[in-house]
Amino acid sequence: MPKKVVDVEQDDVTPGSTVGEAASEPGALLDLLGLAAAVLDDEGRIRLWSPGAESLFGYDAGAALGQYAAELLVDPEHRPKVLELFSRVLAGEAWAGGFPVRCEDGTVRQTEFRNVPLRDDRHRPYALGVATDQKQLRDLETSLALASRLFHQAPFGLAVLDPDLRYVLINPALEKIHGRPASESVGLHPCEVIPIPDTSRIEATMRRVLATGRPILNQSTLSPTPADPDPDRLHAWSASYYRLQDGRGRVVGVGVSVVDDTERHKAAADAAHVRRRLATLAEAGVRIGATLDLERTAHELADIAVDDLADVAAVDVLDVIFTAADPALPDLGECKAFRPLAVAARPPTEAAQAADPVGEIARFDADRLVSECVTTGQPVLVPHLDHETLKRVGTPPGSEALTRSGAHSYLAVPLTAHGCVLGALSLLRVHNPRPFDTDDRAFAAELAERAAISIDNARWYRHERDTALALQRALLPLRVPDCPGLDLTTRYCPAHDTSEVGGDWYDALPLADGRTALVIGDVMGSGVKAAATMGQLRTATRTMARLNIPPADVLHHLDWLAESLDPSFATCTYVTCQPATGQCELATAGHLPPVLIRPDGTAELINPSPEPPLGLGGTTFTTHRFTLAPHSRLLLYTDGLVETRADPIDQRLQTLLDLLTGTSHPLEDTCDLLLEHLRSPGAGDDVALLLAEYTP
């Protein structure tokens, strides 16, 4: 008899499937249930018996076929109920339920049945029974129910994608994150669903997981979500990807879990922010104020501020701290004169042009925000700058530059030291979109407080340096006197370091008998006290020079005087020269030896036996004699010219001789040459030079 062929229309085929495709391999869900099937005729005899039935109940086909099912499989006490159910099925009613089945080994197995009526081509009734172990079925139902609830009730996003990376399942949490119903996303790729601009990295990660089988966990992404009322707020997502395989190891897709990690991410970012700011404060303690240079200290503060806090930073101090005669600040009153010390911008921005020129005096109106900060001694925070507040940040041209640059937030904190307001640190945000907040204000205030101490120290030291330098310059000769037979030139260079000013001096003294006394000295110590000691020694030297006593006696009297001074130690060289003959007498007290440059260009040290410095008391000094040839030169100098921490003094003295050997420069040029080659920028000691040429 020919088989009946059923035509299948293409529209009846599920998309993605193929008619007649290969049958499922063992291990699918139905196989896991261990289904048994049997067909009974209208008498209740077993006509068909499946291998699954043999496996479930133990009866092989030979033992089961043709037997009355009720007698073979059901204990006597249950047969009436079974026969009743059987008659209902034959009558056309499907039935489902469970009842105990007696197995071939005599045990009873609780079984779940599904019974449906059948009819053959002669309309004879049959009953199809499909059964499985009830416990196994209940366990599977429980597992499926738990899995379903886990999937649908999980507070984090879950999804399953097929090997082509099309969504198969999306749970409600992920549905909410995506901002679209799951029904609209199933069958689509992530690039068509996830609401972020670049999903290529996510899809590449999924393909790598599918290819390697190695899960990728906790991959972080920052993006907004439609679930947030604020559409611009960024959330931190932690996504994990893992390959899914069936019981036979066949790859069926990729699983995805997405956790909103925003709070933990924010806490970690806040902690990192705090650590960064503590490190900045520690760095500020090391970098700011190490040199006691006021301008450099201000630049260090501005540089630190633009490292972590602002895009533009300006340091302005009150001009009164420079002009007050007493370092203690007077009452500020309505003072509006400022001196900008530093401006920094990182990255460069037009907003920096709004700052007043560094080093020049600037007069700020009372309504300027920085004036308000200094007047009140309190920070001024403007989180969002508008047209009106921009006018209060700078001058009209400056406020226009701020507008063009996009400056949007302002903060000023006072520079306060020992209860006195010295100025203010002004900060702007241009590129950083986040406005200044109260945490920024507290951090800036602490940074400014630490820097203000250094600025105040630099101010005090500058005042002391200026005082010492003024005193020293007042005590040095105003001009070099005309001395018969000698051409003279002098130099004095103060130390760059504040604490080293004040101890060097020189002098040229015409004597009553026509001779000239040349003097150079260096008080051990620095500052105002050293300058005062130098002044007393210089005055005593000029007094004793008029007595026409030998150089050794002059130093003896100075040694006695120095004992009573503070500081009490000094070095000195005293030389007299007879212009008619070139005869010279020299005495030295612990000072570096003079240099004699002969007319032929050779140079040598005049190095008598060493003598102790002034101030020890009771020292006997010796007078040495030598003669200057016409056009010979004599150089007296202090240790700041040749002494360094890195080089031996003998090496430096030889360098001095090399520079003077063969030179025929004018006296002024020779002094400049020595200072250029021997004195380094930022030298820590002052220098005095006295260069004389014998011209009879």
Order of alpha helices (4+ residues) and beta strands (2+ residues): alpha-beta-beta-alpha-alpha-alpha-alpha-beta-beta-beta-alpha-beta-beta-alpha-alpha-alpha-beta-beta-beta-alpha-alpha-beta-alpha-beta-beta-alpha-beta-alpha-alpha-beta-beta-alpha-beta-beta-beta-alpha-alpha-beta-beta-beta-beta-beta-beta-alpha-alpha-beta
